[in-house]
Amino acid sequence: TIKGMGKMRVSINVKELEEKAMGCQVLSSYAEALKENFLPHVEMVSQILVPAITYKLSEAVRTASVEATPELLKVVKSAIEKGTASQQSLGQLWSMIWPQLMQASIVEPDSDAQRIVLDSISECIEICGPGCLNEDQAEQLIEVMKPLLEDHIKGSAEEGEQEEDDEEEDDGLTD
């Protein structure tokens, strides 16, 4: 069964999923290489990439889409610096990307993929600059980060205890 699909039988063409992921990566590469010259394509590409952030059938598609979102924002930011786009266009793109990234950060089952989502959120926030998150968005981000930080702290404490136990065992062997 596929998460969110119930007990429905689904036939998946793996080759098409690989091609879709590759397409997302290529679009990201174009955006990165062409910078502000890619601006005329940002709207159309974002309509493809942003929904793919939560694509249920392929982690590779989700990951490629998530990694592409900062590149789209960089294109708009670069165009703003060149005077060919407005700050409003950056805000509009960010408001389109934000809900999908937040949804992905909540539902992503793979911890490595979840880390990629959080890295992308971080990079997007850096690109958009101060004030890009309103109070509700900041609270959403805190709610997502809170359990991850608690798990990290808990894991660090357990590692410290394990190291202490190992040291005690080593001391017992040398006596």
Buried (B, 14 or more C-beta within 10 A) or exposed (E): EEEEEEEEEEEEEEEEBEEBBEBBBEBBEBBBEBBBBBBEBBEEBBEBBBEBBBBEBBBBBBBBBBBBBBBBBBBBBBBBEEEBBEEEBBBBBBEBBBBBBBEBBEBBEEEEBBEBBBEBBEBBBEBBEEEBBEEEBEEBBEEBBEEBEEEEEEEEEEEEEEEEEEEEEEEEEEE
